[in-house]
Amino acid sequence: DLETVYGNHALRSLSISVFLTNGANMVLFGMFSTYFCKYLKGGQDLLGGALAAAGIGAAVISVKIGTFSDRYGHWNLLRFAALGYMVLLIGMSCLANPWLVALLYALPLYPALSVGASAAAAQMTTKSRRGGGVGVVDGVLAISGFVGAITGGAVVQQLGFYPLPLAAAFVAIIGALFTFYISSSTMRR
């Protein structure tokens, strides 16, 4: 019954948190290659290295992130991801050095967001609806990626590259605040 999954207030709040956090990430990262090469004047080799490091780092950390979630709690992992994206995007908005931006880009935060949100969704749903709850989170991750990338493109088209990381950081701050709010209220229950 879809009402059991989609009528779940806690799952809707989690979805908003995930949408804001991942969407903020994609506002900048959806345009990252162009931003990095055209605006920051970073080289294609450095960009390739940052992309490779980000992918390899995410693959390596994905192996252990579930254990971290089990040991320290999925809400703490989700808070870490939201705070990490906020710090990363604020940092990128303050930096003009391609090497430092590439280093920040390579930080593997996405697995923390994905695993933390999936574990929270699994806890918020009944055993018979767990797949549906995790599916909602996966769908929100996909939609927020699309919406974030489109938003980033619109920012660049209307205002240029300069405000792109600022726009992403602004959304990330809202996402982190919302994540801390809902995780605190959910953990008290």
PyMOL commands that set and color helices and strands:
alter all, ss='L'
color gray80, all
select helices_A, chain A and resi 2-6+9-29+32-39+44-72+74-94+98-105+110-124+127-159+164-188
alter helices_A, ss='H'
color red, helices_A
deselect
rebuild
show_as cartoon
